[in-house]
């Protein structure tokens, strides 16, 4: 029984670290993105801090779609 508790806590820790990594990476991407003006950067950072993982995924999908389309020229 104790082993199951340790295993579930480990899974929760890995999941929490993955979420934190995605959020931090999104904020780093916003700060270093030259295509966004400063007001857009502030708005996106606020949205990510409030919306956390969902907002981070939405931001990464929206802003990486342009790179993908430019690379593959559909």
PDB file of N, CA, C and O in Angstrom:
ATOM      1  N   UNK A   1       0.820  -1.195   0.000  1.00  0.00           N
ATOM      2  CA  UNK A   1       0.000   0.000   0.000  1.00  0.00           C
ATOM      3  C   UNK A   1       0.867   1.264   0.000  1.00  0.00           C
ATOM      4  O   UNK A   1       0.558   2.237  -0.688  1.00  0.00           O
ATOM      5  N   UNK A   2       1.938   1.240   0.765  1.00  0.00           N
ATOM      6  CA  UNK A   2       2.832   2.400   0.822  1.00  0.00           C
ATOM      7  C   UNK A   2       3.529   2.592  -0.522  1.00  0.00           C
ATOM      8  O   UNK A   2       3.744   3.721  -0.963  1.00  0.00           O
ATOM      9  N   UNK A   3       3.875   1.493  -1.160  1.00  0.00           N
ATOM     10  CA  UNK A   3       4.537   1.570  -2.455  1.00  0.00           C
ATOM     11  C   UNK A   3       3.646   2.234  -3.490  1.00  0.00           C
ATOM     12  O   UNK A   3       4.128   3.013  -4.312  1.00  0.00           O
ATOM     13  N   UNK A   4       2.363   1.938  -3.461  1.00  0.00           N
ATOM     14  CA  UNK A   4       1.417   2.565  -4.379  1.00  0.00           C
ATOM     15  C   UNK A   4       1.335   4.065  -4.127  1.00  0.00           C
ATOM     16  O   UNK A   4       1.223   4.843  -5.074  1.00  0.00           O
ATOM     17  N   UNK A   5       1.388   4.480  -2.872  1.00  0.00           N
ATOM     18  CA  UNK A   5       1.363   5.904  -2.537  1.00  0.00           C
ATOM     19  C   UNK A   5       2.595   6.625  -3.053  1.00  0.00           C
ATOM     20  O   UNK A   5       2.495   7.741  -3.564  1.00  0.00           O
ATOM     21  N   UNK A   6       3.751   6.000  -2.925  1.00  0.00           N
ATOM     22  CA  UNK A   6       4.989   6.596  -3.416  1.00  0.00           C
ATOM     23  C   UNK A   6       4.963   6.680  -4.937  1.00  0.00           C
ATOM     24  O   UNK A   6       5.403   7.677  -5.509  1.00  0.00           O
ATOM     25  N   UNK A   7       4.452   5.643  -5.596  1.00  0.00           N
ATOM     26  CA  UNK A   7       4.365   5.637  -7.056  1.00  0.00           C
ATOM     27  C   UNK A   7       3.433   6.740  -7.550  1.00  0.00           C
ATOM     28  O   UNK A   7       3.765   7.444  -8.503  1.00  0.00           O
ATOM     29  N   UNK A   8       2.278   6.899  -6.919  1.00  0.00           N
ATOM     30  CA  UNK A   8       1.340   7.934  -7.365  1.00  0.00           C
ATOM     31  C   UNK A   8       1.896   9.328  -7.093  1.00  0.00           C
ATOM     32  O   UNK A   8       1.663  10.250  -7.874  1.00  0.00           O
ATOM     33  N   UNK A   9       2.621   9.488  -6.001  1.00  0.00           N
ATOM     34  CA  UNK A   9       3.243  10.784  -5.727  1.00  0.00           C
ATOM     35  C   UNK A   9       4.330  11.088  -6.754  1.00  0.00           C
ATOM     36  O   UNK A   9       4.500  12.242  -7.147  1.00  0.00           O
ATOM     37  N   UNK A  10       5.053  10.087  -7.184  1.00  0.00           N
ATOM     38  CA  UNK A  10       6.087  10.284  -8.202  1.00  0.00           C
ATOM     39  C   UNK A  10       5.469  10.692  -9.531  1.00  0.00           C
ATOM     40  O   UNK A  10       5.986  11.577 -10.213  1.00  0.00           O
ATOM     41  N   UNK A  11       4.368  10.053  -9.899  1.00  0.00           N
ATOM     42  CA  UNK A  11       3.675  10.404 -11.135  1.00  0.00           C
ATOM     43  C   UNK A  11       3.153  11.829 -11.061  1.00  0.00           C
ATOM     44  O   UNK A  11       3.262  12.581 -12.029  1.00  0.00           O
ATOM     45  N   UNK A  12       2.589  12.206  -9.925  1.00  0.00           N
ATOM     46  CA  UNK A  12       2.086  13.576  -9.751  1.00  0.00           C
ATOM     47  C   UNK A  12       3.224  14.589  -9.839  1.00  0.00           C
ATOM     48  O   UNK A  12       3.053  15.657 -10.427  1.00  0.00           O
ATOM     49  N   UNK A  13       4.381  14.270  -9.262  1.00  0.00           N
ATOM     50  CA  UNK A  13       5.530  15.163  -9.322  1.00  0.00           C
ATOM     51  C   UNK A  13       6.019  15.330 -10.753  1.00  0.00           C
ATOM     52  O   UNK A  13       6.322  16.447 -11.174  1.00  0.00           O
ATOM     53  N   UNK A  14       6.101  14.244 -11.502  1.00  0.00           N
ATOM     54  CA  UNK A  14       6.529  14.318 -12.902  1.00  0.00           C
ATOM     55  C   UNK A  14       5.543  15.148 -13.717  1.00  0.00           C
ATOM     56  O   UNK A  14       5.950  15.965 -14.543  1.00  0.00           O
ATOM     57  N   UNK A  15       4.261  14.944 -13.488  1.00  0.00           N
ATOM     58  CA  UNK A  15       3.225  15.704 -14.188  1.00  0.00           C
ATOM     59  C   UNK A  15       3.320  17.194 -13.856  1.00  0.00           C
ATOM     60  O   UNK A  15       3.217  18.037 -14.747  1.00  0.00           O
ATOM     61  N   UNK A  16       3.516  17.520 -12.578  1.00  0.00           N
ATOM     62  CA  UNK A  16       3.629  18.925 -12.162  1.00  0.00           C
ATOM     63  C   UNK A  16       4.874  19.573 -12.768  1.00  0.00           C
ATOM     64  O   UNK A  16       4.825  20.730 -13.186  1.00  0.00           O
ATOM     65  N   UNK A  17       5.982  18.846 -12.820  1.00  0.00           N
ATOM     66  CA  UNK A  17       7.201  19.388 -13.416  1.00  0.00           C
ATOM     67  C   UNK A  17       7.041  19.600 -14.920  1.00  0.00           C
ATOM     68  O   UNK A  17       7.572  20.564 -15.470  1.00  0.00           O
ATOM     69  N   UNK A  18       6.317  18.710 -15.582  1.00  0.00           N
ATOM     70  CA  UNK A  18       6.075  18.874 -17.018  1.00  0.00           C
ATOM     71  C   UNK A  18       5.234  20.115 -17.280  1.00  0.00           C
ATOM     72  O   UNK A  18       5.513  20.868 -18.212  1.00  0.00           O
ATOM     73  N   UNK A  19       4.211  20.331 -16.469  1.00  0.00           N
ATOM     74  CA  UNK A  19       3.374  21.525 -16.612  1.00  0.00           C
ATOM     75  C   UNK A  19       4.199  22.780 -16.368  1.00  0.00           C
ATOM     76  O   UNK A  19       4.093  23.753 -17.115  1.00  0.00           O
ATOM     77  N   UNK A  20       5.019  22.759 -15.324  1.00  0.00           N
ATOM     78  CA  UNK A  20       5.845  23.924 -15.016  1.00  0.00           C
ATOM     79  C   UNK A  20       6.827  24.208 -16.151  1.00  0.00           C
ATOM     80  O   UNK A  20       7.069  25.368 -16.485  1.00  0.00           O
ATOM     81  N   UNK A  21       7.393  23.157 -16.745  1.00  0.00           N
ATOM     82  CA  UNK A  21       8.320  23.336 -17.861  1.00  0.00           C
ATOM     83  C   UNK A  21       7.625  23.987 -19.052  1.00  0.00           C
ATOM     84  O   UNK A  21       8.181  24.896 -19.669  1.00  0.00           O
ATOM     85  N   UNK A  22       6.423  23.537 -19.381  1.00  0.00           N
ATOM     86  CA  UNK A  22       5.691  24.105 -20.512  1.00  0.00           C
ATOM     87  C   UNK A  22       5.365  25.568 -20.262  1.00  0.00           C
ATOM     88  O   UNK A  22       5.491  26.391 -21.169  1.00  0.00           O
ATOM     89  N   UNK A  23       4.950  25.905 -19.054  1.00  0.00           N
ATOM     90  CA  UNK A  23       4.615  27.301 -18.730  1.00  0.00           C
ATOM     91  C   UNK A  23       5.860  28.179 -18.794  1.00  0.00           C
ATOM     92  O   UNK A  23       5.819  29.265 -19.373  1.00  0.00           O
ATOM     93  N   UNK A  24       6.950  27.730 -18.215  1.00  0.00           N
ATOM     94  CA  UNK A  24       8.194  28.518 -18.225  1.00  0.00           C
ATOM     95  C   UNK A  24       8.717  28.661 -19.648  1.00  0.00           C
ATOM     96  O   UNK A  24       9.169  29.741 -20.028  1.00  0.00           O
ATOM     97  N   UNK A  25       8.667  27.593 -20.446  1.00  0.00           N
ATOM     98  CA  UNK A  25       9.101  27.669 -21.833  1.00  0.00           C
ATOM     99  C   UNK A  25       8.245  28.655 -22.621  1.00  0.00           C
ATOM    100  O   UNK A  25       8.766  29.407 -23.445  1.00  0.00           O
ATOM    101  N   UNK A  26       6.944  28.657 -22.376  1.00  0.00           N
ATOM    102  CA  UNK A  26       6.054  29.591 -23.077  1.00  0.00           C
ATOM    103  C   UNK A  26       6.397  31.036 -22.729  1.00  0.00           C
ATOM    104  O   UNK A  26       6.449  31.895 -23.609  1.00  0.00           O
ATOM    105  N   UNK A  27       6.629  31.297 -21.460  1.00  0.00           N
ATOM    106  CA  UNK A  27       6.985  32.664 -21.047  1.00  0.00           C
ATOM    107  C   UNK A  27       8.333  33.061 -21.645  1.00  0.00           C
ATOM    108  O   UNK A  27       8.499  34.197 -22.087  1.00  0.00           O
ATOM    109  N   UNK A  28       9.288  32.148 -21.663  1.00  0.00           N
ATOM    110  CA  UNK A  28      10.582  32.431 -22.293  1.00  0.00           C
ATOM    111  C   UNK A  28      10.404  32.729 -23.784  1.00  0.00           C
ATOM    112  O   UNK A  28      11.022  33.652 -24.314  1.00  0.00           O
ATOM    113  N   UNK A  29       9.567  31.955 -24.447  1.00  0.00           N
ATOM    114  CA  UNK A  29       9.317  32.155 -25.875  1.00  0.00           C
ATOM    115  C   UNK A  29       8.667  33.510 -26.119  1.00  0.00           C
ATOM    116  O   UNK A  29       8.988  34.183 -27.099  1.00  0.00           O
ATOM    117  N   UNK A  30       7.769  33.912 -25.250  1.00  0.00           N
ATOM    118  CA  UNK A  30       7.115  35.220 -25.392  1.00  0.00           C
ATOM    119  C   UNK A  30       8.139  36.337 -25.247  1.00  0.00           C
ATOM    120  O   UNK A  30       8.168  37.262 -26.058  1.00  0.00           O
ATOM    121  N   UNK A  31       8.967  36.258 -24.236  1.00  0.00           N
ATOM    122  CA  UNK A  31       9.941  37.324 -23.959  1.00  0.00           C
ATOM    123  C   UNK A  31      10.958  37.445 -25.095  1.00  0.00           C
ATOM    124  O   UNK A  31      11.383  38.553 -25.425  1.00  0.00           O
ATOM    125  N   UNK A  32      11.349  36.330 -25.691  1.00  0.00           N
ATOM    126  CA  UNK A  32      12.363  36.374 -26.740  1.00  0.00           C
ATOM    127  C   UNK A  32      11.790  36.497 -28.151  1.00  0.00           C
ATOM    128  O   UNK A  32      12.552  36.579 -29.115  1.00  0.00           O
ATOM    129  N   UNK A  33      10.475  36.512 -28.290  1.00  0.00           N
ATOM    130  CA  UNK A  33       9.841  36.594 -29.606  1.00  0.00           C
ATOM    131  C   UNK A  33       9.850  38.039 -30.096  1.00  0.00           C
ATOM    132  O   UNK A  33       9.204  38.900 -29.500  1.00  0.00           O
ATOM    133  N   UNK A  34      10.575  38.306 -31.172  1.00  0.00           N
ATOM    134  CA  UNK A  34      10.684  39.665 -31.703  1.00  0.00           C
ATOM    135  C   UNK A  34       9.460  40.074 -32.521  1.00  0.00           C
ATOM    136  O   UNK A  34       9.272  41.259 -32.795  1.00  0.00           O
ATOM    137  N   UNK A  35       8.637  39.122 -32.909  1.00  0.00           N
ATOM    138  CA  UNK A  35       7.466  39.445 -33.723  1.00  0.00           C
ATOM    139  C   UNK A  35       6.312  40.015 -32.902  1.00  0.00           C
ATOM    140  O   UNK A  35       5.373  40.577 -33.467  1.00  0.00           O
ATOM    141  N   UNK A  36       6.368  39.879 -31.591  1.00  0.00           N
ATOM    142  CA  UNK A  36       5.324  40.434 -30.726  1.00  0.00           C
ATOM    143  C   UNK A  36       5.753  41.809 -30.232  1.00  0.00           C
ATOM    144  O   UNK A  36       6.909  42.006 -29.859  1.00  0.00           O
ATOM    145  N   UNK A  37       4.816  42.763 -30.231  1.00  0.00           N
ATOM    146  CA  UNK A  37       5.155  44.054 -29.642  1.00  0.00           C
ATOM    147  C   UNK A  37       5.034  43.937 -28.120  1.00  0.00           C
ATOM    148  O   UNK A  37       4.453  42.972 -27.623  1.00  0.00           O
ATOM    149  N   UNK A  38       5.577  44.910 -27.372  1.00  0.00           N
ATOM    150  CA  UNK A  38       5.601  44.798 -25.908  1.00  0.00           C
ATOM    151  C   UNK A  38       4.215  44.629 -25.270  1.00  0.00           C
ATOM    152  O   UNK A  38       4.089  43.925 -24.269  1.00  0.00           O
ATOM    153  N   UNK A  39       3.192  45.251 -25.821  1.00  0.00           N
ATOM    154  CA  UNK A  39       1.859  45.116 -25.252  1.00  0.00           C
ATOM    155  C   UNK A  39       1.321  43.703 -25.430  1.00  0.00           C
ATOM    156  O   UNK A  39       0.676  43.160 -24.533  1.00  0.00           O
ATOM    157  N   UNK A  40       1.587  43.110 -26.589  1.00  0.00           N
ATOM    158  CA  UNK A  40       1.168  41.725 -26.804  1.00  0.00           C
ATOM    159  C   UNK A  40       1.909  40.778 -25.859  1.00  0.00           C
ATOM    160  O   UNK A  40       1.336  39.806 -25.365  1.00  0.00           O
ATOM    161  N   UNK A  41       3.177  41.069 -25.616  1.00  0.00           N
ATOM    162  CA  UNK A  41       3.943  40.238 -24.688  1.00  0.00           C
ATOM    163  C   UNK A  41       3.345  40.283 -23.290  1.00  0.00           C
ATOM    164  O   UNK A  41       3.197  39.250 -22.638  1.00  0.00           O
ATOM    165  N   UNK A  42       3.002  41.485 -22.830  1.00  0.00           N
ATOM    166  CA  UNK A  42       2.422  41.632 -21.495  1.00  0.00           C
ATOM    167  C   UNK A  42       1.092  40.897 -21.410  1.00  0.00           C
ATOM    168  O   UNK A  42       0.823  40.199 -20.433  1.00  0.00           O
ATOM    169  N   UNK A  43       0.265  41.055 -22.431  1.00  0.00           N
ATOM    170  CA  UNK A  43      -1.046  40.393 -22.429  1.00  0.00           C
ATOM    171  C   UNK A  43      -0.872  38.871 -22.420  1.00  0.00           C
ATOM    172  O   UNK A  43      -1.545  38.180 -21.655  1.00  0.00           O
ATOM    173  N   UNK A  44       0.013  38.348 -23.252  1.00  0.00           N
ATOM    174  CA  UNK A  44       0.212  36.902 -23.293  1.00  0.00           C
ATOM    175  C   UNK A  44       0.763  36.371 -21.973  1.00  0.00           C
ATOM    176  O   UNK A  44       0.357  35.300 -21.524  1.00  0.00           O
ATOM    177  N   UNK A  45       1.671  37.096 -21.354  1.00  0.00           N
ATOM    178  CA  UNK A  45       2.217  36.646 -20.063  1.00  0.00           C
ATOM    179  C   UNK A  45       1.128  36.627 -19.007  1.00  0.00           C
ATOM    180  O   UNK A  45       1.050  35.683 -18.222  1.00  0.00           O
ATOM    181  N   UNK A  46       0.284  37.652 -18.971  1.00  0.00           N
ATOM    182  CA  UNK A  46      -0.820  37.676 -18.011  1.00  0.00           C
ATOM    183  C   UNK A  46      -1.784  36.520 -18.270  1.00  0.00           C
ATOM    184  O   UNK A  46      -2.223  35.848 -17.337  1.00  0.00           O
ATOM    185  N   UNK A  47      -2.110  36.293 -19.540  1.00  0.00           N
ATOM    186  CA  UNK A  47      -3.018  35.192 -19.885  1.00  0.00           C
ATOM    187  C   UNK A  47      -2.415  33.851 -19.460  1.00  0.00           C
ATOM    188  O   UNK A  47      -3.129  32.994 -18.939  1.00  0.00           O
ATOM    189  N   UNK A  48      -1.126  33.659 -19.674  1.00  0.00           N
ATOM    190  CA  UNK A  48      -0.493  32.395 -19.298  1.00  0.00           C
ATOM    191  C   UNK A  48      -0.426  32.242 -17.784  1.00  0.00           C
ATOM    192  O   UNK A  48      -0.624  31.143 -17.265  1.00  0.00           O
ATOM    193  N   UNK A  49      -0.155  33.315 -17.080  1.00  0.00           N
ATOM    194  CA  UNK A  49      -0.125  33.208 -15.620  1.00  0.00           C
ATOM    195  C   UNK A  49      -1.498  32.898 -15.049  1.00  0.00           C
ATOM    196  O   UNK A  49      -1.603  32.218 -14.029  1.00  0.00           O
ATOM    197  N   UNK A  50      -2.549  33.385 -15.690  1.00  0.00           N
ATOM    198  CA  UNK A  50      -3.912  33.103 -15.219  1.00  0.00           C
ATOM    199  C   UNK A  50      -4.389  31.742 -15.728  1.00  0.00           C
ATOM    200  O   UNK A  50      -4.948  30.950 -14.970  1.00  0.00           O
ATOM    201  N   UNK A  51      -4.165  31.480 -17.017  1.00  0.00           N
ATOM    202  CA  UNK A  51      -4.689  30.271 -17.635  1.00  0.00           C
ATOM    203  C   UNK A  51      -3.788  29.066 -17.534  1.00  0.00           C
ATOM    204  O   UNK A  51      -4.211  27.953 -17.848  1.00  0.00           O
ATOM    205  N   UNK A  52      -2.557  29.259 -17.103  1.00  0.00           N
ATOM    206  CA  UNK A  52      -1.583  28.209 -16.886  1.00  0.00           C
ATOM    207  C   UNK A  52      -1.368  27.303 -18.090  1.00  0.00           C
ATOM    208  O   UNK A  52      -0.993  27.796 -19.154  1.00  0.00           O
ATOM    209  N   UNK A  53      -1.587  26.016 -17.964  1.00  0.00           N
ATOM    210  CA  UNK A  53      -1.197  25.056 -19.001  1.00  0.00           C
ATOM    211  C   UNK A  53      -2.037  25.209 -20.265  1.00  0.00           C
ATOM    212  O   UNK A  53      -1.502  25.099 -21.368  1.00  0.00           O
ATOM    213  N   UNK A  54      -3.318  25.458 -20.134  1.00  0.00           N
ATOM    214  CA  UNK A  54      -4.174  25.590 -21.311  1.00  0.00           C
ATOM    215  C   UNK A  54      -3.765  26.799 -22.148  1.00  0.00           C
ATOM    216  O   UNK A  54      -3.677  26.704 -23.372  1.00  0.00           O
ATOM    217  N   UNK A  55      -3.519  27.921 -21.503  1.00  0.00           N
ATOM    218  CA  UNK A  55      -3.093  29.124 -22.225  1.00  0.00           C
ATOM    219  C   UNK A  55      -1.711  28.933 -22.850  1.00  0.00           C
ATOM    220  O   UNK A  55      -1.456  29.441 -23.942  1.00  0.00           O
ATOM    221  N   UNK A  56      -0.826  28.215 -22.181  1.00  0.00           N
ATOM    222  CA  UNK A  56       0.507  27.955 -22.731  1.00  0.00           C
ATOM    223  C   UNK A  56       0.421  27.126 -23.997  1.00  0.00           C
ATOM    224  O   UNK A  56       1.094  27.422 -24.984  1.00  0.00           O
ATOM    225  N   UNK A  57      -0.399  26.093 -23.975  1.00  0.00           N
ATOM    226  CA  UNK A  57      -0.554  25.251 -25.157  1.00  0.00           C
ATOM    227  C   UNK A  57      -1.171  26.037 -26.302  1.00  0.00           C
ATOM    228  O   UNK A  57      -0.739  25.903 -27.446  1.00  0.00           O
ATOM    229  N   UNK A  58      -2.178  26.858 -26.008  1.00  0.00           N
ATOM    230  CA  UNK A  58      -2.809  27.685 -27.050  1.00  0.00           C
ATOM    231  C   UNK A  58      -1.788  28.643 -27.653  1.00  0.00           C
ATOM    232  O   UNK A  58      -1.726  28.789 -28.874  1.00  0.00           O
ATOM    233  N   UNK A  59      -0.991  29.295 -26.818  1.00  0.00           N
ATOM    234  CA  UNK A  59       0.027  30.221 -27.326  1.00  0.00           C
ATOM    235  C   UNK A  59       1.015  29.495 -28.237  1.00  0.00           C
ATOM    236  O   UNK A  59       1.317  29.969 -29.332  1.00  0.00           O
ATOM    237  N   UNK A  60       1.519  28.341 -27.784  1.00  0.00           N
ATOM    238  CA  UNK A  60       2.517  27.618 -28.576  1.00  0.00           C
ATOM    239  C   UNK A  60       1.935  27.132 -29.901  1.00  0.00           C
ATOM    240  O   UNK A  60       2.631  27.125 -30.916  1.00  0.00           O
ATOM    241  N   UNK A  61       0.676  26.731 -29.900  1.00  0.00           N
ATOM    242  CA  UNK A  61       0.044  26.298 -31.151  1.00  0.00           C
ATOM    243  C   UNK A  61      -0.119  27.476 -32.097  1.00  0.00           C
ATOM    244  O   UNK A  61       0.205  27.364 -33.279  1.00  0.00           O
ATOM    245  N   UNK A  62      -0.610  28.594 -31.604  1.00  0.00           N
ATOM    246  CA  UNK A  62      -0.850  29.767 -32.453  1.00  0.00           C
ATOM    247  C   UNK A  62       0.451  30.304 -33.036  1.00  0.00           C
ATOM    248  O   UNK A  62       0.521  30.584 -34.233  1.00  0.00           O
ATOM    249  N   UNK A  63       1.466  30.448 -32.218  1.00  0.00           N
ATOM    250  CA  UNK A  63       2.694  31.096 -32.684  1.00  0.00           C
ATOM    251  C   UNK A  63       3.671  30.157 -33.363  1.00  0.00           C
ATOM    252  O   UNK A  63       4.602  30.630 -34.015  1.00  0.00           O
ATOM    253  N   UNK A  64       3.506  28.871 -33.245  1.00  0.00           N
ATOM    254  CA  UNK A  64       4.363  27.948 -33.980  1.00  0.00           C
ATOM    255  C   UNK A  64       3.732  27.507 -35.284  1.00  0.00           C
ATOM    256  O   UNK A  64       4.414  26.929 -36.130  1.00  0.00           O
ATOM    257  N   UNK A  65       2.448  27.764 -35.467  1.00  0.00           N
ATOM    258  CA  UNK A  65       1.779  27.416 -36.718  1.00  0.00           C
ATOM    259  C   UNK A  65       2.370  28.212 -37.877  1.00  0.00           C
ATOM    260  O   UNK A  65       2.522  27.678 -38.976  1.00  0.00           O
ATOM    261  N   UNK A  66       2.704  29.476 -37.647  1.00  0.00           N
ATOM    262  CA  UNK A  66       3.281  30.308 -38.711  1.00  0.00           C
ATOM    263  C   UNK A  66       4.633  29.749 -39.146  1.00  0.00           C
ATOM    264  O   UNK A  66       4.933  29.735 -40.340  1.00  0.00           O
ATOM    265  N   UNK A  67       5.454  29.288 -38.202  1.00  0.00           N
ATOM    266  CA  UNK A  67       6.744  28.693 -38.551  1.00  0.00           C
ATOM    267  C   UNK A  67       6.549  27.416 -39.355  1.00  0.00           C
ATOM    268  O   UNK A  67       7.256  27.176 -40.334  1.00  0.00           O
ATOM    269  N   UNK A  68       5.597  26.605 -38.941  1.00  0.00           N
ATOM    270  CA  UNK A  68       5.337  25.351 -39.634  1.00  0.00           C
ATOM    271  C   UNK A  68       4.859  25.606 -41.060  1.00  0.00           C
ATOM    272  O   UNK A  68       5.334  24.959 -41.993  1.00  0.00           O
ATOM    273  N   UNK A  69       3.926  26.539 -41.241  1.00  0.00           N
ATOM    274  CA  UNK A  69       3.404  26.840 -42.572  1.00  0.00           C
ATOM    275  C   UNK A  69       4.483  27.456 -43.463  1.00  0.00           C
ATOM    276  O   UNK A  69       4.530  27.168 -44.659  1.00  0.00           O
ATOM    277  N   UNK A  70       5.346  28.295 -42.903  1.00  0.00           N
ATOM    278  CA  UNK A  70       6.415  28.900 -43.698  1.00  0.00           C
ATOM    279  C   UNK A  70       7.446  27.855 -44.124  1.00  0.00           C
ATOM    280  O   UNK A  70       8.008  27.935 -45.217  1.00  0.00           O
ATOM    281  N   UNK A  71       7.686  26.886 -43.262  1.00  0.00           N
ATOM    282  CA  UNK A  71       8.679  25.867 -43.571  1.00  0.00           C
ATOM    283  C   UNK A  71       8.176  24.900 -44.648  1.00  0.00           C
ATOM    284  O   UNK A  71       8.945  24.498 -45.521  1.00  0.00           O
ATOM    285  N   UNK A  72       6.903  24.527 -44.594  1.00  0.00           N
ATOM    286  CA  UNK A  72       6.383  23.526 -45.505  1.00  0.00           C
ATOM    287  C   UNK A  72       5.626  24.096 -46.677  1.00  0.00           C
ATOM    288  O   UNK A  72       5.328  23.356 -47.614  1.00  0.00           O
ATOM    289  N   UNK A  73       5.295  25.388 -46.675  1.00  0.00           N
ATOM    290  CA  UNK A  73       4.649  26.092 -47.794  1.00  0.00           C
ATOM    291  C   UNK A  73       3.444  25.343 -48.367  1.00  0.00           C
ATOM    292  O   UNK A  73       3.495  24.826 -49.483  1.00  0.00           O
ATOM    293  N   UNK A  74       2.386  25.294 -47.605  1.00  0.00           N
ATOM    294  CA  UNK A  74       1.157  24.630 -48.087  1.00  0.00           C
ATOM    295  C   UNK A  74       0.418  25.492 -49.061  1.00  0.00           C
ATOM    296  O   UNK A  74      -0.632  25.093 -49.565  1.00  0.00           O
TER     297      UNK A  74
END
